[in-house]
Amino acid sequence: MTRLAGILFSIIATSLMGIAIIVALTVGQDTLRPILIAAAIGFIAAFPITWVIAKKITEAG
């Protein structure tokens, strides 16, 4: 599951980080600090999401 989680994390983290950055820019936070905070939030949120998805995939197969 570790290898699967690593592959999934690379995809999920970049997606969530991108979404968070777009949200920050949409609400008018266009300086460096809010963009970095949004990216960090997406990065941190990717850990539990990756774990749940990897667990469901390994249980199904």
N, CA, C and O atoms as a Tripos MOL2 file, in Angstrom:
@<TRIPOS>MOLECULE
protein
  244   243    61     0     0
PROTEIN
NO_CHARGES

@<TRIPOS>ATOM
      1 N           0.8170   -1.1910    0.0000 N.3       1 MET1
      2 CA          0.0000    0.0000    0.0000 C.3       1 MET1
      3 C           0.8640    1.2600    0.0000 C.2       1 MET1
      4 O           0.4140    2.3120   -0.4540 O.2       1 MET1
      5 N           2.0870    1.1700    0.4980 N.am      2 THR2
      6 CA          2.9460    2.3460    0.5710 C.3       2 THR2
      7 C           3.2870    2.8770   -0.8160 C.2       2 THR2
      8 O           3.2690    4.0870   -1.0420 O.2       2 THR2
      9 N           3.5930    1.9850   -1.7340 N.am      3 ARG3
     10 CA          3.9300    2.4180   -3.0890 C.3       3 ARG3
     11 C           2.7220    3.0480   -3.7710 C.2       3 ARG3
     12 O           2.8350    4.0830   -4.4280 O.2       3 ARG3
     13 N           1.5670    2.4120   -3.6070 N.am      4 LEU4
     14 CA          0.3310    2.9510   -4.1710 C.3       4 LEU4
     15 C           0.0210    4.3130   -3.5700 C.2       4 LEU4
     16 O          -0.3560    5.2400   -4.2870 O.2       4 LEU4
     17 N           0.1770    4.4350   -2.2650 N.am      5 ALA5
     18 CA         -0.0950    5.7110   -1.5930 C.3       5 ALA5
     19 C           0.8520    6.8040   -2.0890 C.2       5 ALA5
     20 O           0.4490    7.9580   -2.2320 O.2       5 ALA5
     21 N           2.0890    6.4470   -2.3460 N.am      6 GLY6
     22 CA          3.0390    7.4370   -2.8620 C.3       6 GLY6
     23 C           2.6580    7.9570   -4.2340 C.2       6 GLY6
     24 O           2.7570    9.1520   -4.5150 O.2       6 GLY6
     25 N           2.2260    7.0510   -5.0710 N.am      7 ILE7
     26 CA          1.8070    7.4570   -6.4170 C.3       7 ILE7
     27 C           0.5450    8.3060   -6.3380 C.2       7 ILE7
     28 O           0.4400    9.3470   -6.9850 O.2       7 ILE7
     29 N          -0.4080    7.8490   -5.5390 N.am      8 LEU8
     30 CA         -1.6540    8.6060   -5.3900 C.3       8 LEU8
     31 C          -1.4010    9.9730   -4.7660 C.2       8 LEU8
     32 O          -2.0100   10.9640   -5.1690 O.2       8 LEU8
     33 N          -0.4980   10.0310   -3.7780 N.am      9 PHE9
     34 CA         -0.2240   11.2990   -3.1060 C.3       9 PHE9
     35 C           0.3070   12.3430   -4.0730 C.2       9 PHE9
     36 O          -0.0610   13.5150   -3.9930 O.2       9 PHE9
     37 N           1.1690   11.9200   -4.9840 N.am     10 SER10
     38 CA          1.7300   12.8950   -5.9310 C.3      10 SER10
     39 C           0.6440   13.5100   -6.8080 C.2      10 SER10
     40 O           0.7380   14.6760   -7.1930 O.2      10 SER10
     41 N          -0.3590   12.7460   -7.1160 N.am     11 ILE11
     42 CA         -1.4500   13.2560   -7.9470 C.3      11 ILE11
     43 C          -2.4430   14.0680   -7.1050 C.2      11 ILE11
     44 O          -2.8450   15.1660   -7.4910 O.2      11 ILE11
     45 N          -2.8270   13.5190   -5.9630 N.am     12 ILE12
     46 CA         -3.8260   14.1670   -5.1170 C.3      12 ILE12
     47 C          -3.3020   15.4790   -4.5420 C.2      12 ILE12
     48 O          -4.0220   16.4770   -4.5090 O.2      12 ILE12
     49 N          -2.0550   15.4790   -4.0920 N.am     13 ALA13
     50 CA         -1.4860   16.6870   -3.4840 C.3      13 ALA13
     51 C          -1.4070   17.8310   -4.4840 C.2      13 ALA13
     52 O          -1.7780   18.9600   -4.1640 O.2      13 ALA13
     53 N          -0.9300   17.5510   -5.6840 N.am     14 THR14
     54 CA         -0.8310   18.6360   -6.6610 C.3      14 THR14
     55 C          -2.2100   19.1530   -7.0480 C.2      14 THR14
     56 O          -2.3850   20.3510   -7.2720 O.2      14 THR14
     57 N          -3.1810   18.2620   -7.1280 N.am     15 SER15
     58 CA         -4.5420   18.6960   -7.4570 C.3      15 SER15
     59 C          -5.1200   19.5800   -6.3580 C.2      15 SER15
     60 O          -5.6590   20.6500   -6.6410 O.2      15 SER15
     61 N          -5.0100   19.1410   -5.1080 N.am     16 LEU16
     62 CA         -5.5600   19.9240   -4.0040 C.3      16 LEU16
     63 C          -4.8160   21.2430   -3.8190 C.2      16 LEU16
     64 O          -5.4300   22.2640   -3.5100 O.2      16 LEU16
     65 N          -3.5130   21.2260   -4.0060 N.am     17 MET17
     66 CA         -2.7480   22.4610   -3.8970 C.3      17 MET17
     67 C          -3.1760   23.4510   -4.9870 C.2      17 MET17
     68 O          -3.3320   24.6430   -4.7220 O.2      17 MET17
     69 N          -3.3620   22.9570   -6.1910 N.am     18 GLY18
     70 CA         -3.8110   23.8210   -7.2830 C.3      18 GLY18
     71 C          -5.1920   24.3840   -7.0350 C.2      18 GLY18
     72 O          -5.4360   25.5650   -7.2790 O.2      18 GLY18
     73 N          -6.0970   23.5530   -6.5520 N.am     19 ILE19
     74 CA         -7.4510   24.0160   -6.2470 C.3      19 ILE19
     75 C          -7.4170   25.0800   -5.1620 C.2      19 ILE19
     76 O          -8.0960   26.1010   -5.2710 O.2      19 ILE19
     77 N          -6.6320   24.8510   -4.1150 N.am     20 ALA20
     78 CA         -6.5440   25.8170   -3.0140 C.3      20 ALA20
     79 C          -5.9500   27.1420   -3.4880 C.2      20 ALA20
     80 O          -6.4000   28.2070   -3.0640 O.2      20 ALA20
     81 N          -4.9620   27.0880   -4.3490 N.am     21 ILE21
     82 CA         -4.3530   28.3150   -4.8710 C.3      21 ILE21
     83 C          -5.3610   29.0690   -5.7380 C.2      21 ILE21
     84 O          -5.4490   30.2940   -5.6580 O.2      21 ILE21
     85 N          -6.1060   28.3620   -6.5490 N.am     22 ILE22
     86 CA         -7.1140   29.0170   -7.3830 C.3      22 ILE22
     87 C          -8.1820   29.6720   -6.5160 C.2      22 ILE22
     88 O          -8.6280   30.7820   -6.8060 O.2      22 ILE22
     89 N          -8.5910   28.9880   -5.4550 N.am     23 VAL23
     90 CA         -9.5710   29.5850   -4.5300 C.3      23 VAL23
     91 C          -9.0010   30.8530   -3.9040 C.2      23 VAL23
     92 O          -9.6930   31.8680   -3.8240 O.2      23 VAL23
     93 N          -7.7540   30.8070   -3.4620 N.am     24 ALA24
     94 CA         -7.1310   31.9860   -2.8570 C.3      24 ALA24
     95 C          -7.0750   33.1470   -3.8470 C.2      24 ALA24
     96 O          -7.3650   34.2880   -3.4860 O.2      24 ALA24
     97 N          -6.7100   32.8640   -5.0710 N.am     25 LEU25
     98 CA         -6.6410   33.9220   -6.0730 C.3      25 LEU25
     99 C          -8.0280   34.4630   -6.4270 C.2      25 LEU25
    100 O          -8.1880   35.6550   -6.6910 O.2      25 LEU25
    101 N          -9.0190   33.5850   -6.4310 N.am     26 THR26
    102 CA        -10.3750   34.0000   -6.7720 C.3      26 THR26
    103 C         -10.9550   34.9590   -5.7290 C.2      26 THR26
    104 O         -11.6820   35.8890   -6.0750 O.2      26 THR26
    105 N         -10.6340   34.7330   -4.4610 N.am     27 VAL27
    106 CA        -11.1600   35.6140   -3.4170 C.3      27 VAL27
    107 C         -10.3090   36.8690   -3.2220 C.2      27 VAL27
    108 O         -10.5650   37.6570   -2.3120 O.2      27 VAL27
    109 N          -9.3140   37.0550   -4.0590 N.am     28 GLY28
    110 CA         -8.5390   38.2860   -4.0450 C.3      28 GLY28
    111 C          -7.2450   38.2420   -3.2560 C.2      28 GLY28
    112 O          -6.5960   39.2750   -3.0930 O.2      28 GLY28
    113 N          -6.8590   37.1070   -2.7720 N.am     29 GLN29
    114 CA         -5.6050   36.9760   -2.0230 C.3      29 GLN29
    115 C          -4.4760   36.7030   -3.0120 C.2      29 GLN29
    116 O          -4.1460   35.5480   -3.2840 O.2      29 GLN29
    117 N          -3.8910   37.7630   -3.5430 N.am     30 ASP30
    118 CA         -2.9300   37.5840   -4.6260 C.3      30 ASP30
    119 C          -1.4870   37.9210   -4.2400 C.2      30 ASP30
    120 O          -0.6670   38.2290   -5.1040 O.2      30 ASP30
    121 N          -1.1830   37.8620   -2.9500 N.am     31 THR31
    122 CA          0.1980   38.0530   -2.5300 C.3      31 THR31
    123 C           0.8160   36.6930   -2.2080 C.2      31 THR31
    124 O           0.1230   35.6760   -2.2090 O.2      31 THR31
    125 N           2.0990   36.6800   -1.9360 N.am     32 LEU32
    126 CA          2.8190   35.4190   -1.7520 C.3      32 LEU32
    127 C           2.3410   34.6280   -0.5400 C.2      32 LEU32
    128 O           2.1450   33.4170   -0.6400 O.2      32 LEU32
    129 N           2.1530   35.2730    0.5830 N.am     33 ARG33
    130 CA          1.8100   34.5600    1.8230 C.3      33 ARG33
    131 C           0.5040   33.7740    1.7050 C.2      33 ARG33
    132 O           0.5090   32.5890    2.0390 O.2      33 ARG33
    133 N          -0.6250   34.3570    1.2480 N.am     34 PRO34
    134 CA         -1.8570   33.5630    1.1350 C.3      34 PRO34
    135 C          -1.7520   32.4250    0.1250 C.2      34 PRO34
    136 O          -2.3670   31.3750    0.3070 O.2      34 PRO34
    137 N          -0.9920   32.6230   -0.9190 N.am     35 ILE35
    138 CA         -0.8160   31.5710   -1.9160 C.3      35 ILE35
    139 C          -0.0330   30.4040   -1.3140 C.2      35 ILE35
    140 O          -0.3870   29.2460   -1.5350 O.2      35 ILE35
    141 N           1.0190   30.6950   -0.5610 N.am     36 LEU36
    142 CA          1.7880   29.6330    0.0920 C.3      36 LEU36
    143 C           0.9700   28.9260    1.1630 C.2      36 LEU36
    144 O           1.0770   27.7100    1.3230 O.2      36 LEU36
    145 N           0.1620   29.6710    1.8930 N.am     37 ILE37
    146 CA         -0.7060   29.0520    2.9080 C.3      37 ILE37
    147 C          -1.7210   28.1340    2.2400 C.2      37 ILE37
    148 O          -1.9740   27.0320    2.7250 O.2      37 ILE37
    149 N          -2.2970   28.5770    1.1410 N.am     38 ALA38
    150 CA         -3.2600   27.7470    0.4160 C.3      38 ALA38
    151 C          -2.5940   26.4740   -0.0930 C.2      38 ALA38
    152 O          -3.1770   25.3930   -0.0110 O.2      38 ALA38
    153 N          -1.3870   26.5940   -0.6140 N.am     39 ALA39
    154 CA         -0.6630   25.4070   -1.0870 C.3      39 ALA39
    155 C          -0.3540   24.4590    0.0660 C.2      39 ALA39
    156 O          -0.4490   23.2420   -0.0930 O.2      39 ALA39
    157 N           0.0100   24.9940    1.2050 N.am     40 ALA40
    158 CA          0.2990   24.1560    2.3740 C.3      40 ALA40
    159 C          -0.9590   23.4400    2.8630 C.2      40 ALA40
    160 O          -0.8990   22.2760    3.2590 O.2      40 ALA40
    161 N          -2.0850   24.1290    2.8340 N.am     41 ILE41
    162 CA         -3.3450   23.5030    3.2440 C.3      41 ILE41
    163 C          -3.6850   22.3490    2.3000 C.2      41 ILE41
    164 O          -4.1020   21.2840    2.7550 O.2      41 ILE41
    165 N          -3.5140   22.5480    1.0070 N.am     42 GLY42
    166 CA         -3.7620   21.4750    0.0510 C.3      42 GLY42
    167 C          -2.8250   20.2990    0.2550 C.2      42 GLY42
    168 O          -3.2310   19.1430    0.1380 O.2      42 GLY42
    169 N          -1.5740   20.5980    0.5600 N.am     43 PHE43
    170 CA         -0.5790   19.5460    0.7980 C.3      43 PHE43
    171 C          -0.9420   18.7160    2.0260 C.2      43 PHE43
    172 O          -0.8930   17.4870    1.9900 O.2      43 PHE43
    173 N          -1.3010   19.3880    3.0980 N.am     44 ILE44
    174 CA         -1.6430   18.6920    4.3400 C.3      44 ILE44
    175 C          -2.9470   17.9110    4.1910 C.2      44 ILE44
    176 O          -3.0700   16.8040    4.7140 O.2      44 ILE44
    177 N          -3.9120   18.4770    3.4860 N.am     45 ALA45
    178 CA         -5.1950   17.7920    3.2960 C.3      45 ALA45
    179 C          -5.0460   16.5410    2.4450 C.2      45 ALA45
    180 O          -5.8900   15.6480    2.5120 O.2      45 ALA45
    181 N          -4.0000   16.4600    1.6540 N.am     46 ALA46
    182 CA         -3.8030   15.3120    0.7720 C.3      46 ALA46
    183 C          -3.4230   14.0390    1.5350 C.2      46 ALA46
    184 O          -3.6760   12.9390    1.0430 O.2      46 ALA46
    185 N          -2.8310   14.1600    2.7100 N.am     47 PHE47
    186 CA         -2.4110   12.9750    3.4640 C.3      47 PHE47
    187 C          -3.5830   12.0680    3.8510 C.2      47 PHE47
    188 O          -3.5630   10.8880    3.5000 O.2      47 PHE47
    189 N          -4.5990   12.5670    4.5580 N.am     48 PRO48
    190 CA         -5.6920   11.6540    4.9220 C.3      48 PRO48
    191 C          -6.5090   11.1910    3.7230 C.2      48 PRO48
    192 O          -7.0040   10.0640    3.7040 O.2      48 PRO48
    193 N          -6.6480   12.0410    2.7420 N.am     49 ILE49
    194 CA         -7.4100   11.6560    1.5490 C.3      49 ILE49
    195 C          -6.6890   10.5310    0.8120 C.2      49 ILE49
    196 O          -7.3190    9.5710    0.3690 O.2      49 ILE49
    197 N          -5.3780   10.6490    0.6810 N.am     50 THR50
    198 CA         -4.5890    9.6040    0.0380 C.3      50 THR50
    199 C          -4.6900    8.2920    0.7940 C.2      50 THR50
    200 O          -4.8440    7.2310    0.1900 O.2      50 THR50
    201 N          -4.6020    8.3660    2.1220 N.am     51 TRP51
    202 CA         -4.6710    7.1560    2.9400 C.3      51 TRP51
    203 C          -6.0080    6.4450    2.7480 C.2      51 TRP51
    204 O          -6.0410    5.2240    2.5940 O.2      51 TRP51
    205 N          -7.1100    7.1950    2.7560 N.am     52 VAL52
    206 CA         -8.4400    6.5930    2.5880 C.3      52 VAL52
    207 C          -8.5880    5.9570    1.2090 C.2      52 VAL52
    208 O          -9.0850    4.8370    1.0900 O.2      52 VAL52
    209 N          -8.1600    6.6630    0.1790 N.am     53 ILE53
    210 CA         -8.3000    6.1350   -1.1800 C.3      53 ILE53
    211 C          -7.4210    4.9060   -1.3760 C.2      53 ILE53
    212 O          -7.8660    3.9230   -1.9680 O.2      53 ILE53
    213 N          -6.1880    4.9420   -0.8940 N.am     54 ALA54
    214 CA         -5.2880    3.7830   -1.0350 C.3      54 ALA54
    215 C          -5.8410    2.5850   -0.2780 C.2      54 ALA54
    216 O          -5.7610    1.4580   -0.7660 O.2      54 ALA54
    217 N          -6.3920    2.8060    0.8880 N.am     55 LYS55
    218 CA         -6.9590    1.7270    1.6690 C.3      55 LYS55
    219 C          -8.1510    1.1010    0.9460 C.2      55 LYS55
    220 O          -8.2820   -0.1230    0.9140 O.2      55 LYS55
    221 N          -9.0180    1.9290    0.3690 N.am     56 LYS56
    222 CA        -10.1790    1.4070   -0.3490 C.3      56 LYS56
    223 C          -9.7530    0.6290   -1.5950 C.2      56 LYS56
    224 O         -10.3660   -0.3860   -1.9250 O.2      56 LYS56
    225 N          -8.7240    1.0840   -2.2800 N.am     57 ILE57
    226 CA         -8.2570    0.3840   -3.4740 C.3      57 ILE57
    227 C          -7.6700   -0.9710   -3.0920 C.2      57 ILE57
    228 O          -7.9500   -1.9720   -3.7500 O.2      57 ILE57
    229 N          -6.8630   -1.0130   -2.0410 N.am     58 THR58
    230 CA         -6.2390   -2.2790   -1.6570 C.3      58 THR58
    231 C          -7.2610   -3.2670   -1.0880 C.2      58 THR58
    232 O          -7.1040   -4.4770   -1.2540 O.2      58 THR58
    233 N          -8.2860   -2.7750   -0.4310 N.am     59 GLU59
    234 CA         -9.3350   -3.6690    0.0780 C.3      59 GLU59
    235 C         -10.1940   -4.2290   -1.0480 C.2      59 GLU59
    236 O         -10.6750   -5.3590   -0.9610 O.2      59 GLU59
    237 N         -10.3860   -3.4490   -2.0960 N.am     60 ALA60
    238 CA        -11.2290   -3.8870   -3.2150 C.3      60 ALA60
    239 C         -10.5130   -4.9210   -4.0810 C.2      60 ALA60
    240 O         -11.1670   -5.7530   -4.7100 O.2      60 ALA60
    241 N          -9.2110   -4.8850   -4.1210 N.am     61 GLY61
    242 CA         -8.4920   -5.7630   -5.0310 C.3      61 GLY61
    243 C          -7.7180   -6.7510   -4.3450 C.2      61 GLY61
    244 O          -7.0530   -7.5670   -4.9830 O.2      61 GLY61
@<TRIPOS>BOND
     1     1     2 1
     2     2     3 1
     3     3     4 2
     4     3     5 am
     5     5     6 1
     6     6     7 1
     7     7     8 2
     8     7     9 am
     9     9    10 1
    10    10    11 1
    11    11    12 2
    12    11    13 am
    13    13    14 1
    14    14    15 1
    15    15    16 2
    16    15    17 am
    17    17    18 1
    18    18    19 1
    19    19    20 2
    20    19    21 am
    21    21    22 1
    22    22    23 1
    23    23    24 2
    24    23    25 am
    25    25    26 1
    26    26    27 1
    27    27    28 2
    28    27    29 am
    29    29    30 1
    30    30    31 1
    31    31    32 2
    32    31    33 am
    33    33    34 1
    34    34    35 1
    35    35    36 2
    36    35    37 am
    37    37    38 1
    38    38    39 1
    39    39    40 2
    40    39    41 am
    41    41    42 1
    42    42    43 1
    43    43    44 2
    44    43    45 am
    45    45    46 1
    46    46    47 1
    47    47    48 2
    48    47    49 am
    49    49    50 1
    50    50    51 1
    51    51    52 2
    52    51    53 am
    53    53    54 1
    54    54    55 1
    55    55    56 2
    56    55    57 am
    57    57    58 1
    58    58    59 1
    59    59    60 2
    60    59    61 am
    61    61    62 1
    62    62    63 1
    63    63    64 2
    64    63    65 am
    65    65    66 1
    66    66    67 1
    67    67    68 2
    68    67    69 am
    69    69    70 1
    70    70    71 1
    71    71    72 2
    72    71    73 am
    73    73    74 1
    74    74    75 1
    75    75    76 2
    76    75    77 am
    77    77    78 1
    78    78    79 1
    79    79    80 2
    80    79    81 am
    81    81    82 1
    82    82    83 1
    83    83    84 2
    84    83    85 am
    85    85    86 1
    86    86    87 1
    87    87    88 2
    88    87    89 am
    89    89    90 1
    90    90    91 1
    91    91    92 2
    92    91    93 am
    93    93    94 1
    94    94    95 1
    95    95    96 2
    96    95    97 am
    97    97    98 1
    98    98    99 1
    99    99   100 2
   100    99   101 am
   101   101   102 1
   102   102   103 1
   103   103   104 2
   104   103   105 am
   105   105   106 1
   106   106   107 1
   107   107   108 2
   108   107   109 am
   109   109   110 1
   110   110   111 1
   111   111   112 2
   112   111   113 am
   113   113   114 1
   114   114   115 1
   115   115   116 2
   116   115   117 am
   117   117   118 1
   118   118   119 1
   119   119   120 2
   120   119   121 am
   121   121   122 1
   122   122   123 1
   123   123   124 2
   124   123   125 am
   125   125   126 1
   126   126   127 1
   127   127   128 2
   128   127   129 am
   129   129   130 1
   130   130   131 1
   131   131   132 2
   132   131   133 am
   133   133   134 1
   134   134   135 1
   135   135   136 2
   136   135   137 am
   137   137   138 1
   138   138   139 1
   139   139   140 2
   140   139   141 am
   141   141   142 1
   142   142   143 1
   143   143   144 2
   144   143   145 am
   145   145   146 1
   146   146   147 1
   147   147   148 2
   148   147   149 am
   149   149   150 1
   150   150   151 1
   151   151   152 2
   152   151   153 am
   153   153   154 1
   154   154   155 1
   155   155   156 2
   156   155   157 am
   157   157   158 1
   158   158   159 1
   159   159   160 2
   160   159   161 am
   161   161   162 1
   162   162   163 1
   163   163   164 2
   164   163   165 am
   165   165   166 1
   166   166   167 1
   167   167   168 2
   168   167   169 am
   169   169   170 1
   170   170   171 1
   171   171   172 2
   172   171   173 am
   173   173   174 1
   174   174   175 1
   175   175   176 2
   176   175   177 am
   177   177   178 1
   178   178   179 1
   179   179   180 2
   180   179   181 am
   181   181   182 1
   182   182   183 1
   183   183   184 2
   184   183   185 am
   185   185   186 1
   186   186   187 1
   187   187   188 2
   188   187   189 am
   189   189   190 1
   190   190   191 1
   191   191   192 2
   192   191   193 am
   193   193   194 1
   194   194   195 1
   195   195   196 2
   196   195   197 am
   197   197   198 1
   198   198   199 1
   199   199   200 2
   200   199   201 am
   201   201   202 1
   202   202   203 1
   203   203   204 2
   204   203   205 am
   205   205   206 1
   206   206   207 1
   207   207   208 2
   208   207   209 am
   209   209   210 1
   210   210   211 1
   211   211   212 2
   212   211   213 am
   213   213   214 1
   214   214   215 1
   215   215   216 2
   216   215   217 am
   217   217   218 1
   218   218   219 1
   219   219   220 2
   220   219   221 am
   221   221   222 1
   222   222   223 1
   223   223   224 2
   224   223   225 am
   225   225   226 1
   226   226   227 1
   227   227   228 2
   228   227   229 am
   229   229   230 1
   230   230   231 1
   231   231   232 2
   232   231   233 am
   233   233   234 1
   234   234   235 1
   235   235   236 2
   236   235   237 am
   237   237   238 1
   238   238   239 1
   239   239   240 2
   240   239   241 am
   241   241   242 1
   242   242   243 1
   243   243   244 2
@<TRIPOS>SUBSTRUCTURE
     1 MET1         2 RESIDUE 1 A MET
     2 THR2         6 RESIDUE 1 A THR
     3 ARG3        10 RESIDUE 1 A ARG
     4 LEU4        14 RESIDUE 1 A LEU
     5 ALA5        18 RESIDUE 1 A ALA
     6 GLY6        22 RESIDUE 1 A GLY
     7 ILE7        26 RESIDUE 1 A ILE
     8 LEU8        30 RESIDUE 1 A LEU
     9 PHE9        34 RESIDUE 1 A PHE
    10 SER10       38 RESIDUE 1 A SER
    11 ILE11       42 RESIDUE 1 A ILE
    12 ILE12       46 RESIDUE 1 A ILE
    13 ALA13       50 RESIDUE 1 A ALA
    14 THR14       54 RESIDUE 1 A THR
    15 SER15       58 RESIDUE 1 A SER
    16 LEU16       62 RESIDUE 1 A LEU
    17 MET17       66 RESIDUE 1 A MET
    18 GLY18       70 RESIDUE 1 A GLY
    19 ILE19       74 RESIDUE 1 A ILE
    20 ALA20       78 RESIDUE 1 A ALA
    21 ILE21       82 RESIDUE 1 A ILE
    22 ILE22       86 RESIDUE 1 A ILE
    23 VAL23       90 RESIDUE 1 A VAL
    24 ALA24       94 RESIDUE 1 A ALA
    25 LEU25       98 RESIDUE 1 A LEU
    26 THR26      102 RESIDUE 1 A THR
    27 VAL27      106 RESIDUE 1 A VAL
    28 GLY28      110 RESIDUE 1 A GLY
    29 GLN29      114 RESIDUE 1 A GLN
    30 ASP30      118 RESIDUE 1 A ASP
    31 THR31      122 RESIDUE 1 A THR
    32 LEU32      126 RESIDUE 1 A LEU
    33 ARG33      130 RESIDUE 1 A ARG
    34 PRO34      134 RESIDUE 1 A PRO
    35 ILE35      138 RESIDUE 1 A ILE
    36 LEU36      142 RESIDUE 1 A LEU
    37 ILE37      146 RESIDUE 1 A ILE
    38 ALA38      150 RESIDUE 1 A ALA
    39 ALA39      154 RESIDUE 1 A ALA
    40 ALA40      158 RESIDUE 1 A ALA
    41 ILE41      162 RESIDUE 1 A ILE
    42 GLY42      166 RESIDUE 1 A GLY
    43 PHE43      170 RESIDUE 1 A PHE
    44 ILE44      174 RESIDUE 1 A ILE
    45 ALA45      178 RESIDUE 1 A ALA
    46 ALA46      182 RESIDUE 1 A ALA
    47 PHE47      186 RESIDUE 1 A PHE
    48 PRO48      190 RESIDUE 1 A PRO
    49 ILE49      194 RESIDUE 1 A ILE
    50 THR50      198 RESIDUE 1 A THR
    51 TRP51      202 RESIDUE 1 A TRP
    52 VAL52      206 RESIDUE 1 A VAL
    53 ILE53      210 RESIDUE 1 A ILE
    54 ALA54      214 RESIDUE 1 A ALA
    55 LYS55      218 RESIDUE 1 A LYS
    56 LYS56      222 RESIDUE 1 A LYS
    57 ILE57      226 RESIDUE 1 A ILE
    58 THR58      230 RESIDUE 1 A THR
    59 GLU59      234 RESIDUE 1 A GLU
    60 ALA60      238 RESIDUE 1 A ALA
    61 GLY61      242 RESIDUE 1 A GLY
